[in-house]
Amino acid sequence: MENKNIYYIDFGTQARFVEEIEKMNTEYYLANGKNKKYHIVTYGCQMNVHDSEKLAGMLNAMGYIETPNIQEADLVIFNTCSVREHAESRVYGNIGPLKRLKDKKPDLIIGVCGCMPQQIEVAQKLAKLFPFLDIIFGTKSLHKFPQLLYTAITEKKTVIDVSEDEDVVVEGIPTARRQGVSAFVNIIYGCNNFCSYCIVPYVRGRERSRRPEEIIYEIEQLAQNGVKEVTLLGQNVNSYGKDLQDSITFPELLEKVNEIKGIERIRFVTSHPKDLSDELIVAMRDLEKVCEHIHLPVQSGSTRILKAMNRHYTKEDYLRLVEKLKTNIPDIAITTDIIVGFPGETDEDFEDTLDVCKKVEFDSAYTFIYSKRRGTPAEKMSNQIPDDIKHQRFQRLVKLVEEIALKKNRQMLGRTYEILIDGHSKRNNLLVGRTRTNKVVNVKCSEEFMFKFVNVKILEAAEHWLYGEVI
């Protein structure tokens, strides 16, 4: 089944280190009457969130328990993102203050992992700036975490592991998902697209598809444990299966997941427009469990800028895709990513972006001001846009996106939707869930509805949320 250039290995190779650390933690518990605790801080995308679930799963297997209070922790990990400059800056700002905590608790283990330290120069910078760090490792070394932790504990030195091995898929990593009925499932790692602004292919490697039988088995186990909704993850899910010897496409994988008993909703992110096939649109239309929502990053509405970004589609190509989606799936919600101020962007280019927003009417958009990413082609482009112009354009874009989102949400007033309740609202005492189109709905109802599907009538609408009551 697998590509002969990809090595599929099992997490069991780390069993010895898991057992040794679990033994140490058991001895600690017997001596002190309490468990060692860990705290994970996660930055970035759903992929990072799922990586943190794997870190938590490994730590649980080693006898640690989670704490929401960083001051109580015996082990702290920052799982980092390097897609935007702001995310990196926050990491540096939050690591420094831990020096005081480390002085008070000399046995405290502090680690930094993820996309930032996957870049060797960043890993070296972290070690130099923060010599009190114990573990620094990249995305490609995630599965070796028990071994790295064991070395840091026993040798009492900073352990750095920035593996360049891009041809490995590791199965069987223990995963501690948050309590609930929704779960993330990786289907493909890495990215082959090399957009000129993006660091992802450099920190996550080339595309590596998981074998379909491993994906199906994982989802079947989730369903047996009460999960009702899965989100299939990949930097570009549309490329799934292209590197496997036995042919399977992403729409065909969706068909297999659609057959799993107990799973009632299927979502996926992210889809690259250049790889969005007619077959996928048909699958979304015909498979009853696949939700009527797609995240389809446009990045820019200007064909000239899209070419400079190495996106491999035009403004017109994108609009045609949207038309196909809306024709086949009339109630579909389309969300997107947009970058403002890419090198060389003119006023006319920016107006093209606004034009796409008006024509598509995105249900929501993640909007970003372009920032240079070390090692990408766009970093070296000479025609960088001044910050004041970037911010002016950004404000105009956000205003338009929010106006459209409010308009779309108000169209839902008075209508009833099926909501999967999966948490508590952060702003009030209401429960919160999502429609099939991925709209956030605050619901006035009792705790008995937690983790259940309920019919909710929408009574209020804002740009980013809806409010309703159970029918």
Disulfide bonds with the S-S distance in Angstrom:
none
